[in-house]
Amino acid sequence: MNLLPLSELKFSSIAKSIEYSGSKMRTKTLYEQLQNQPIPLEDKVKFILRHWGWGNFSSKKANEKIAEIELSGFVIPQNVKELLMQFYGLRVPVKTKDPYDKYGGIVIFEIPKKWESMISSTELLCVHYDDDIMPIGYMLNYNGASNQKIDGWEDPQYQSCGYEYYDLYLGSSGQVYFQFVDGDCIGIKGESLVDFFAKSFGLITFKEDVIEELNNDDFDLLEQIDELYAQGTYKQNCFRK
């Protein structure tokens, strides 16, 4: 997926074909209407991203976060930089059939203020998948552990009342990865950005490509990375073969 937005002509053509009504259009209706259109999958994804505000965000926060990460001694792949520069601050409702996201959720392109809290997870993923991987945001479940099963599908500002969310990462390979915050599971969320978004929006059938439960060796590695970073001696990818 290139990060060039749709041309105005193409956007208008798609909007006309689905009788697009802008912000008044219900999320479910928009995604389902696009699913049935005979247009490239990437165009459908880009249309949805623009609907939620892609192109309307300042790159100032992204620049600040990129600078912070690089000052920590980490090299950020160019494709990750480009994504952060374009999407930082964007919130996109998603609806998947994944059992962890039964009621859907929101993808938020934002990195926590304390970047250090994600270093061990980032490096663990790099070791597991032999890819240059960096965080791009997180996916937030609508309900978390709550028994109050609210479907926030039509309200992108709805906040989860539970803890079920996981960090999202992008590799130089273009694959999208995830790790659960409680550290018990990692995996691949999409073979590419288009694949990730298309599954998240329900444009194609969702299937989790890879899910791996962490073992004792993984937790030992996470502790080693945290200790070395705290000592100021950790070097990027030093555990990769």
N, C-alpha and C positions, 0 to 999 in steps of 0.2 A: 504494500500500500504506500503510494507516495502521499505526502502531506499537502498536496495542492488542492484547494477547495474546488468544488464544481464551478464551471463557468455559469454566468447568469442565465445564458440561453438554456443550458442543460438543466439547471435548477428549475427554471420556469416550466420547462417541458415536463419534468417529473411531477412538479406541483400540480399542473393542470390535469395530468393523467390520474392522480389520486384525489382530486378535488381538495387540495391542501388548504386548510383554514388557519394556518399559523399557530400561535399559542393556544387558540381555542380548540384545536384538534386533540382528541383524547389519545393518550399514549398507545393503548391497545389497538385502536383503530389505525393510527399512523403506521405502526410496525406491521400489522396484518395487511394493510393495503400495499405497502412496499414489498412485502414478501411475495405477492402475486404478480408483480410487474416484470415484464420481459426485458429487464435492463441489467447491466453488469452488477454483480454483488457489491463491488467496491463503491459504485455510485449510490446504491441503497444505503450503505454504511455512512457515506459522507453526507447524504441528505439528512439522516437522523442526527448526526453530530452537529450539523449546522442548525438544525431545529432547536437543539439544546444550548446553542450559543457559541459554537466553535467559530473563532475568528473575532470574537468580541472581548477577548481578554488581553490585558496588558502583559508584556513579557518581563516586567520588572521583577516580580516575585520569583519567576523561573530563573532569571539571571542571578539573583541573590542566592538561591538554593544551589545552583550549579557551581557558583564561586565557592560557596561554603564546602561543598563536597570535594572540590578540587584542592582547596586549601588543606583538607585532611589528608592529602597525598594520594587521592584516587583519580584514575583516568576514567572518564565517562565516554562510552561509545558515542559516536556522532549521531547515530539514529536515536539514541536515548535523549541526547541534548535537543534534537529537533522536535521530538515529541513533547518534551517538557516545555519548550519555548512556545509551542502552539496550543497545548491543552491545559497548562497549569491553571487550576481554579475551576475547571469544567466539571460539572456533576451530571451524570448520565444515568437515568433509570434503566435497569436491566431486568430481564425475566428469563430465568433458565429453569430447566427441569432437574438440575442437580439437586440431590437430596439435602445438601447443605443450604440451598437457596430456594427452598420450596415456595416461599412467598415473594421471591424476587428481592432486589436490592438496588443499590446505587454504586456506580463506579465513580470515585472521586480522584481526580488527578492532582495529588498534593502529597508532599513528603513532610513527615512530622518535624517540628522545630528542632528536636534533638536527633539529628541525622545519625549520631553515634549508636542509637538504639537499634538501627537497622543494619549495621555493618556486619555483624556475625551472620545474620540471616542471608545477606547478600553474598558473602563469601562462601557460605555453605552451599548455596545454589550453584555458584560458579564451579565448586568442586564436583558436585553431583552431575552437572550437565555439561561440563567442560565448555563453557560459553562465557563471554564477557557480559555480565549481567549487572544491571543497576535498577533501583526502585523507580517506579513511575507514579505510584499512588496506592489506593486500596479499594477493596470492594466491601461494602457495608450491608449486612443483612437487615431487612426491615424490622424484624422482630427479635433477633437474637435468642436469648434463653427465655423470653417472656411467653407466658401462656395466652397473652392477649394477641391473638393472631390477626393483626391488621395488615391488609394488603395496601402498601404505599405506592402501588403501581402508578396511580394517576397523580401523585404529588412528589415531585423530585426533591422537595425541601424537607420531606418527612425524615425524621431522625430515628435511628434504631433505638430501642429501649433495652437491648441486650448486649451481649459481648461477641456474638458471632460475626467476625469480619476477618479478612486476611489481606496481607500486603501483596501488591502486584509488582512484577518486575518485567523488564524487557531486555533481551539479549542482543548481542551483535548479529546473531543468526536470524533475528526477527521474531523468534518465538516469545510468547508471553508466559511467564511463570507465576506461581503463587506460593506463599507460605502462610499457614495459619499462625495467628499471633501467639497462641499458647505453645507453638513449637512442636506439634506432634505430627505434622503432615506437610509435605511439599509436593509440587507437581507442575505439569504443563497445562495452561489454561487455553492455549491456542497455538497452532503451528505458525501463525502470522497475525499481524494486527487485524487484517480483514477477517480472518477466521475467528479470532477472539471476539470482535465486535458482532459479527454475524450470528454467532452462537448466543452471545449475551442478549441480543435483541430478538432472538427467536426467528431470525431469517432463514437459518438452516438448523437441522436437528442437532441438539446439543449432546456431546459425548465427551466426558472427561478423558483426555488422552493418556495422562499418566497421573497416578496418585501413589506416593510412597510414604509409608510411615517411618518416622525416624527411629533409629536404634541407639544403643548405648554409645557406640563409636561416634555417631553424629552429635550426640549431646556433649561428649568429651571434646569434640572438635569445636563446638560452639563456645565452650568454656575456655579453651585455649586461645581462641581468637579474641574473646572479651578480655582475657588477662593480658595478652600481648598489646592490645590496643590501649588498655588502661596504663600500661607501662610506657607507652609511646614508641614501641618497637615493632608494631605490626606493619608488614608490607603487603600491598595488594597482591592477591593470588599466590601467596607464598606456600599454600598447602596444595596447590594444583600440580599435577604430575607434568 
